[in-house]
């Protein structure tokens, strides 16, 4: 479970870093399609970036901090509940996970409820297939017009009063596949409901959808002032389904009108997207899965003084006597060990202070005296006799 929380922490960190970049540098530009792609890319990058493996010799400061958090979570995952209670004052990562799952189920329920409301309206209305394959659903209910997938849902009153403008607007949503954006990001909000960034990102994405549709309406011959007055008229007094569908009067009205009146951004402003390169490099360094590689340090004096020993694939046993002097013996792997003439599996249970002498037999001498057992060498250990 610790690995799960590490992953969620990294995804949340990526979302926050990239979204702040977008909000500070790009949100006020009129490059609506670029900004839409930027927001969707932020979500996708944040989901998959923690799976990237990054090999480095030494971690950066920010990576070291995250590695410490990872180690702590992994350690905490293996500790008992009482220890977690003492450290955090709650009943442990298991209960925290249950709270997370409960939140996911709650928002999944809202998502499915919204889908059910949309499809109920679609199936209760009168459906007409237009020339371009779009399905127009006319309902007697007093609702704000909206689109979902290939359907445009509109009240009969709105169709009679402002049908041309509304249908042009909703057709723009359908042609740009905005419904699939909403569906994708809504699923992400279910999984990351605890992160405010994903909710802000979803709201910005819905705003961009409206900016794109408004721009499409104006460029297709609808008078801008007339269209703005229509938005104001339809902004109040109707039931909306903005959480699951692209509603005609969705988004803050002031922002939409301001964006329509705003001067188009300089095309060179797209160069600001290049700032994402160093930011992406920093994010990869910070949030990718690190693999730290270091050269093994020399572990004994023998290796320092005689490099050829390390080439022989040997292990070392260091014996310390009561004096300050110490001796290091090198033998081949898995030698035959005899302690006072008795065969032993290892020397781990021998007190170094009780060793009187060690004799090392190798190669022909070991084979001559001990046969096949001595092919990897022989350690003859003599212990001090008790007086």
N, C-alpha and C positions, 0 to 999 in steps of 0.2 A: 504493500500500500504506500510505502514511502516513495517508491519510484513514481507512482501515480501523482502524488502531490508535487513532486519535483517537476514533472511534466506540466502540470497545470500552472505552477508558479512561473515556469519559463514562457508558456504561451501568454499568460497575463502580462508578463514583462514586455514581451515583443509587441503585443497589441498596444500597450500604453506608449511605448517609445515611438513606434511608427505613426500612431494616431496623432500624437503631439506634433510630430514633424508635419503631418498633413494639415493639421488645424492651424499651425503657425504660418506656413508658407503657401499653401495651395487652396485653402477653403474659400478664399474671397475672389478667386479667379473665375472667369466665365468659361473655362475649359471643362464643360460639364461631363463630356464623355471621358476625358482623361481622368478627371477626378473620380468618376464612377469606377473606372478600372483600377485606380489607385486604392480606393477603399476595399474593393474585392480582393486585390492583391495583398493588402495588409492582412486580411483574415487568413488567406491561404498560406502566406509566408509564415505567419505566427504559428499556424497549426503544424507545419512540416519542418520548420527550422530546428526545433529541438532534437530531431532525429538525425541531423547532420553530424558526422563524426569529424572532429578537428584535432589533428595531431600537432602537438607543440612540445618544445623542450621544457619550457617554463610557463606557467599560467600568468596572464596579466592580473593586475590588481582586482579588477571587477570580476574576472573569471575565478580568481582565488576566493573571493567573497562568496560567490554562488556555490563553489565547490564545498566550502565550509557548511553552507546551508544544506546542501545535498547530503553531506556526510551526517549531519545532525538528524535530518529526517529519516535517513536509512537506519541510523542507530536507534532513533526513537521508535521506529516501526518494530524493532526487535525487543523493545523493553516492555515491562508489564504495565498494566493500567495504573497501578498505584504510583509508579514513578512519574507517569505523565500527569497525574493529578497534582503531585507535589510541584512539578515544574510549571504547569500552565493553569491549574485551577479548573480544568474540565476533564471529562471522563475518558479522554484519549482520542487517538486518531480514528478509531473505529466509529465512535459516535459522530465525530466530525464528518466522516464519510457518509453516514446515514443521513445527516442533515443535508449534505450536498445532493444525495440521491432524492431526498424528499423535495428539494427545490426544483430539481430537474423534472420530476413527475408533475409538480404543480404547473410549471410553465409549459410542459408538453400538453397537459390537459387544456390549458388556455389556447394553445396553438391548434389543437384538434377541434376545440369548440368554435374557434374562428372559422376554420375550414368548413365545419358543418353549417354554420350560419350562411356562409357564402353560397355553398352548393344548395342549401335549402331555398334561398332566394332564386337561384338560377332555375331550379326545377319547378318552382311555383309560377314563374313568369311565362310570358308568351315569347317563344324563341323564333327569331327570324335570321336566316343565314344571308349575310351580305355578299356582294360580288367578290370581295377579296377573301372570303372564307371566314371572316369574323362573325361570331354569333351575337346578335343583338337581343337582349332580354329586356322586355318592357314589363314593369311591375306597377301595380296600383298603389303600392306602399309609398309613403313619403320618405325617401332615402336620398342621400347624396349619391350621384352617379359614381360608379367605380368600375374598374376592369380587373379581371383575373384570368390568367392563361389566355384563351382565345375568346372570352366572353366579355361583353360590355353590358352592365346592368344599369338601367336608367328608369326613373319613374315616368309615367305617361305625361305628367304635367311638364317636367323638364324637357322631354322630347319635343313637345309641342311649342314651348317657349324659346328654347335655345339649343335645339337639337344639333345644328350644324357645328357650333363651336365645341360643344361637349363631346360629340362623337369624334371630332378631329383630335381633341386632347387625348381621349382614351385610346384611340387608334395608335397614337404615338407610343403610349405605354406598351401596347401589345406588340407592335413592330420591333420595339427595342428589347423585348423579353424581360421587362422589369419584374414581372411576377416571379421569375425564377431567382432573381437577385434576392427578393424579399423572402422567398422560401428558404434559400441557402443561409442567409444571415439569421433568420428566425431560428433555424435549427442550431446555429452556433450560439445564439443567446440562451437556448435551453441548456446547453452544456456548460456555458460560462455565465450563468445568470448572476453570479456573485460579483462579477467584474463590471463596474460602471462604464468602462471604456467601450465594451461591446454594445451597450445600449445607446451610448452617444454616437457610435459609428453607424448603427442601424438608423438612427434618426437623421443623420447627415446623408446617408444613402437615399432615404426616402425623399429628402429635400431635393437632392440632385435629380431624382426621377421626375419630380414636378418641374424643376427648371428646364430639363430636356423637353418635356411635353409642352410647356408654355412656349418655349422657343420654336418648337415645331408648329404650333398653332399660328403664331405671329408670322412666320415665314411662309405660311400657306394661305395668306390673303386675309386673315381676320384682323380687323382694326384693333390696335393695341389698347386704346382707351376703352373701347366698347368691351373688350375682353376683361380688362381689369375691373370694370364696373360689374360685370357678370360674376367675377370671383367674389367680390364683396357681397353681392346679393346672395350667393349660394353658401357663404361662409357660416351662416347661423341658421338654427332652427330645423336641421334635418339630422336623421340618424346616419352615423357613419360606420364604416368597417375598415378603419385605417390600419389596424394592426396586421391584417392579412391581405389587404388588397390595395391597389393604387386608386385612391379616392380623388375625385375631381377637385374638391376643396381641401385636400390634405395639405399639411405643412403650415407654418406660420405665414399668414397672408402678407404681412409687411415685408418679410424676406423675399417672397415670390415677386411682389411688385417691384421691390428695390432691384432685384436681379434683372427683371425685364427692362428697367430703365437704365441700368448700369452700362457704361461704355465697355465695349468688348476689350478684353485684355490683349496686350501686345503679344503677337505670336512668339516673340523671343522669350516671353515669360515661361514658355515650356522648358527652357533650359534649367529652371529651378528644380525640375525633376532629377537633374544630375546630382543634386545634393543627397539623393537617396543612396548613392554608391558608397560614400564613406560611412553613412549611417548603417547600411546593410553589412558592411565589413565589421563594424563595431558590434552589431547585433549577433553576427555569426560567432565572433570571438567570445561574446558574453554568454550566449544562450545555447550554442551547439554543444554536443556531448564531447567533453575533452578526453583526449588520450595523452597523458603526460609520459614522455619517454626521456629517460636519463641514462647516461653511461654508468655501468656499475663501477663503484669505487673499489680500489684494491683493498682486500680484506686481511692481508697479512704481510709481514715483512718479507716472507719468501717471495711473494709475487713482485714486490718492489725491487728486490735484489737479483732475482733470477726469473726473467720474463718467460723463459722456456717452460717453467713449471706449469703456468696457466694454460699452455698449449696441450698439456698431457691429460686434461680433464680429470683433475685430482681434487680431493677434499683434504682439509687440514684439521689436525687435532693439536691443540696447544696445551701443553702440560706445564703447570706452575708448581714449583717446589716451595718449601718454606722460605727459601731465599728469594731475592729480588730477580734472580735470573729466570729466564723462561726459554723453553725449546719448542720449536715447531717442526712436526714431522709430516711429510707428504706421502700418501700412498694412493694406489689406484682405487676406484670405486669398489664397494662391497668386499673389503678384505676379510680374511679369516682372522678372528680375534680370539686369542687364548689368554685368559687371566689365571695365572698360577696353574697353567696346564689345562684349565677347564674352558671349553668353547663358550663364547658369549655372542649374543646377537648384536650388541652395541656396547659402547663405552659410557652411555649416558648415566648409568647407575653407579659409576666408579668415582669415588672421592679423589680428586687430583692430589690431595695432600697425603693420601695413603699409597701413592705409586712410588716405588723405589727405582724402577728402571723400565725402559721400553726398548725392545729390539725389533727392528723392521727387516723382514726378509722379502726380497723381490725376485722376480723372474726365475732363473734356473735354480737358485738356491731354495726358493719357496717350493717349487715343483718337486725338487729332489727330496725334501724332507716331508712334505705334506701332500704330495700328489696333486690330483685335480682340485682339491679344496684350496690349494695355495696358488691357483693361477692368477688371482687378483692381488696377490701379496699376503703377507702374514704379519700380524701385530702380536708380539709376545710381551705381555705385560706382567711384571712381577711386583707384587705389593709388599709393603713393609710388614715384617713379621711382628706379631704382638709379643711383647716381652712380659 
